[in-house]
Amino acid sequence: MEILHVFLVLFAISQAALYNYASTSVHILTSQNFDKQVTRRRDKWVSVIHFYKEKDSRSAIQAEEFNHFADEWQGVFIVGVVNCDTHYELCESQDIREVPAIKVYPPFPAPVGLYEGEATSKAISAYAAKFIPSKVIELSNENYQTFLEDKPAVPKVLLFTEKSSVPTLYKALSVAFEAKMFFGIVRQEDTEAIKKFKIKQFPKIILYKTVDAKTTEYKGDIKYRSIFEWLNVHSETFVHGGAEESSSTKSWIVEAVPQLHRLSADDICYKQEGLCGIFFLDSPPTDSLINIAKDTTNIIGKNKDRGVTVKFMWVDLSADKDFSSKFEGIGADKLVFLKYGKRSRYVLHNGDNTIAAIEATINKIESGDGKFINIKGSFPDLSFPKSNK
């Protein structure tokens, strides 16, 4: 059976690429995006990278398992791949002397290391997990109340567990939401906290908002991406250093396709990581367009840590003519993907506004094939929303 399996794998790679960026969970890394996706994120993230060659049989066997690893652990780690046939210089710069090779890039100052264990998802994740920093606070009967009351504007996340260790995905979440939320872990013997929150079964994750003593229970699968999305909704409704600001005063935080205007710009685009997917419209988006944006967000959200994150929004063409003029040839119903910063630039979506076409443009950007156009000069001030003028 093992020989047959190897034969089938080899036959499959003769028909298709080992990694297809349109259907895999891995980051497709190139000379253009390696530093951004791996090196510059070594402040707190662990990257696991597979260096391979397309027609190499050992590479093919490892790629099958590495795809499983990415499906399960992308987000907890940055899981990427480099094709050493097409990016020989990058492989050489990373001291790849033989392929296939798996390298682990831990947070600085730990050195990059060659992984030499079994190329299975379980073994790789167990090895790489040792390098994940933790911002999780161990809670007890004596300190849990202090934890809850500290900085009341910041939400608290509590994991109730029977296990003695800190789960890998929970450590990764504490890093992802550092400075936005506090993470604590409560063991089975810490009965005071268990009694306070009426915990009847383990594991259990709750979110506690000190300012109103409100508790929200997580009811989804114990998987990184599901928990991340749940926490992300709650983290965005808080203003740090002050009091809670609800979605009733910042409606754009919870809208699927909010309007980009002077009040919302920082929250949904200017001060956020990733791309701003901006629809240029003569009137608010239709339900059909909102559903397309939602569905596209859900699709890319499943593989959110592949390298590109997108928040969709819309601009009123008539109210913000000066802003719109910064984008060459823009008109009604057009979509651009803006990367805002000191050197703002954008990619124009040339296809129809359908899920498949928009996803294809995002995939091109992710793979390094998207052609960015630089914005000349700074952006003019956006208009206020009509209700605030």
N, C-alpha and C positions, 0 to 999 in steps of 0.2 A: 504493500500500500504506500509506503514511504517513497519508493522509487516512482510509482505512478504519480504521486503528488508532485514530486520534483519535475517530472516530465510535463505535467499539466501547467505548472508555473512557467517553465521555459517556453512552452508553446504559446502561452498567453502573452508573454513579453515580446515575442516575435511579432505579435499582432498589434500591440498598443504600447504606449509609453508607461513606464513604471508608476509615475505620478502624473495625474491629470488635474491641474489646478482648478478646473471647473467642478470636480467631483470629489476631491480629497480634502481631508481636514488639515493637512500639513501646510506650513508656510513654504511656498516655492521661493527659495532664496537665490539671489543673483549677486553679481559684483556691485550692482547699483543699490541694492537694498539690504545687504548683509549687515553693514555697520549700524544702520538704523534699527533693524529688527532684532539684532543680537547684541552687538558690542555696546551700543548706547543704552541698552536696557539691562545691563549687568549691574546697575545700581541696586536692584532688588530681585530680579527675575533669574530663574534657571532656564537655560536653553539646552535642548537635546537635538543634535543635528546629525542627519544621516548623509554621508558623502558616498556617492554611488556612480556607477557607469551604466548606461542604458542597456547594453547587450551582455552585461556580465551576469552569469548565472547565480553567483553568491549574492550579488546586489539584489537580484530579483526575489530570491527567497527571503532576504531580510526586509525588503520593501513590503512584502505582504504582511508581515508581522508589524512593521513600523506603521503601516496604515491603521492597524487595530490600535496600536499605542496612541496614535494621534486622535483617533475617534474617542478614546476613553479619557485621555489626559490633557488634550489641548486646552489651554487656559490655566491649568495648574502649572504646566511648563510651557515654554515656547517650543513647539515641536516643528522643526524645519528640515528641509532637504536641499542638497546642492548636487546638481548634475555635473560631474567632473569632466564629462566629454565636452560640454559647451562652456563650462566656466573653469577651465584648467588653471588659470592664474589665481582665481579665488581659492581653489583647493591647494595650490602650491603655497599661497600666503598663509593658509591655515595649517601648514605642515602635514598635509595628507600625503603619506608616502606609499600607501597601499589602499586600494578600495576593494570591498566596501569598508567604511569606517564609521563608527558612531562616536561623536565627541560631546562632552558635557561642558557647558559654559556656565559656571556658578557665579553668584554675585561677587564683585570685587571685595577683598583682594585675593580670594582663593584662585588658584591657577586653573586653566583649562586642562581637562584630562581626557585621555582616550579611554572609552568604555570597552572593557575586554570580557565582559560576562556574556551570559546567554542573551541572544537577540530576541527576547520575548517581551511582551508588554509588561508582564508581572515583574520580571527581573530588572528591566530598564527603569521602571517607575520606582522600585524599591531602592535602587542605587541613587537615582537622581533626587529622590525625596530627602536624602540626608543633607542636601545643600539649601533647601528652602528655609529662609529665615522665618521666624514666628513672632507675631505681635499679639499672640494670645496670652491673656492673663489667667493664671490659675486661681480659681475662686474657692473660698472655704466659708464655713459658718461665720468666721470672724471678719472677713474682708468684703463679702459680697455686697453689703449695704453701701459701703464706701464707694465701691465700683459703680453702683447704680446712680449714686448721687453726684459723682464727679462730672463736671461740665455738663449741666443738664440739657444744653442745646444739642449735644451730640448723642445720637441714638446708640443703644447698647445691644449687642448681639450675644446671646447666650446659647451654648451647646450643652445639653444635659446628656451624659453618656455613662455607660457602665464600664467602658474601657479605660485603661490606665494611661494610654498614650494620647497625643494630640493628632487627630486625623490629618493626613497630608492635604486634603482639599480644604480643610478648615484653616490650616496655616496659610495656604495660598490666598484664601479669601481675606484673611486679616492683613495680608500684604497689599492686596488689590484695593482695599478700602481704608488703607492707612490714612489717618487724619480726617477721615469722614465718619468713621464708626469705631467704637471700641468693642473688642472681642474678648469674651470670657468663656471659660469652660468649667462646668460643674460636674463633679463626680457623684456617683450613687450615694456615697457616704455623707455628702454635704446636704444634710436633710433640711436645713433652714431655708435655703434657696428653693429647694424642691417643693417644700410646703408652701412657700410664698406664691409660687407660680402654678401650684396645683398640678405638678407633673406626675402622670400616672404610668407612662411608658417611655422607654429609651430606644434609640436616640431621639431627641426632640430639640428643635431649634426655634427660638423665639426672638422677636425684636421688641425691645422695651424703650419707650420714649418717656424720659424722666419728667419732662415739662408738664405732661398731662397724665402721667402714670398709666399710659396706655400700653397694652401688650398685644402683639400680633404674632400668631403662630404660623410657622412655615408648614405647609401640608403637601408639598411636592416630593419628587424623588430626591434621594440624597445623592445628588450629582452636582458637580461644580457649576456647570453652566446654568442649570435651573435655579440653584440658590443664588448665583451671581445676579441673574436677571431680577429675581425677587428683591434682593437687597438694593439693587441699583435704583429701582423705583422709589424706595424709601429714602435713600441717601440724597437724592436730588431735591427733596422737599425741605432740606435744612440749609440755613445760612449760618456758617461757622462764625463763632465769636459773638453771636447775638442770639436772638430768639428764633423759634421756629417760624418759618414763613410758609403758609399752606398753599396748596394748589389753587385755592380760590383767589389768591392775590397774584399768583404767577401761573395762570392757566396754561401757558405755553409749555410748562414742564411736563405735563401729563398728556398733552395733545399729540396725536400720531404725526400730524403734519402742521406744526404751528406756523404762525406768520413771523417772518424775520423782520423786526422793526427795532426802533431805538431802545426799547425797554427789554426786549427778549434776546438781543444779539449776543450778549456775553454768555447767557445761560445755555443757549442752544447751538452756538457756533464759535464766536470769537475766542472764548476762554475754554473751549473744549478740545480734547484730542480727536483725531480722525478727520473725516471729510464731512463737509456740509453739502448735502444733496439739495440744491435749491431749484425749485420749480418757479419759473417766471410766468405769472398769471394776471389776467385782467380782472379776475374776481376770485373769491375763496375757492379752494379745491373742491371738486365734486366728491360725492361718496365713492364713486368708482376709482378716482385717483387716490383717495385716502386708503382704500382697500389694497390697491396695487402697492403703495408705499409700505403698508403694514405687512403684507405678504412677503415683499422683498426683504424687509427688515428681519422677518422671522427666518427666512432662508439663510441670509448671511449671518444671522445671530447664532445659528447652530454651529457655525465655524468662526465665531467672532474673533478669535485670536489668531486667525491665519495671517493677519497683517493689516487689514483694512476694517475700520469701523465707520459707519455712516449714520448720520442723523438727517432725516428728511424735513424740509421746511419750504415755505413759499414766500415770494416777494410780490408786492403789489406793483405791477409795471407802471401804472399811472401815477401812483404816489411817490415812487422811488426811481424816477427816470435817471437821475444822476448816478445812482448806485448801479443801475442796470446797464448804463452806458460803458461801464468798466469791462463788460464782457462783449467781445467782438461779435457782431451779427446776431445778438440775442433778440428774441421776440416772444410773442405769446406761446405758451405751452412748451417752451424749451426747458431743458434740464441741464444744470452744470454741477460738477463736483468740485467744490472749492476747498483748497487747503489754505487756511488763514494763518498768517504769521508775519514775521518781519519781511519775508519774501513771499507774498501771497501769490498763488497760482491756481489754475483750474484746468479741468478736462471737460470738454463739451460732449454731452451725450448726443450722438447723431442719429440714433435709432428712434423707434416709436416708444411711447411711454407704456411699455408692457413689462411684466415681471421678467420674462426671459431676456428681453433686450437690455433692460437696466442692469440685470445681473451680469450680463456679458460685458458691459462697460466696466462694472466694478471689478470683474475678474481680470480685465486687461490692465487696469490700474494696479491691482494687486501683483500681477506677474511682471510689472515693470514695462509693459507695452503701451500704457496710456500716455498720450502726448500732452504734457502740461504746457499751458500758455501762461506766461508771467503777467501779472497785473501791473500796469504802469501807474506809479504814484500811489498815494493812500486812498482809502475809501472815503467818500463823503458821508456825513451823518445820515443815518436812515431816518425816515419820518416816524412820528409817534403813531400808535394805532388810533383809529378814528375816535374811539371812546375816551382817549386820553388827551386829545388835542385841545 
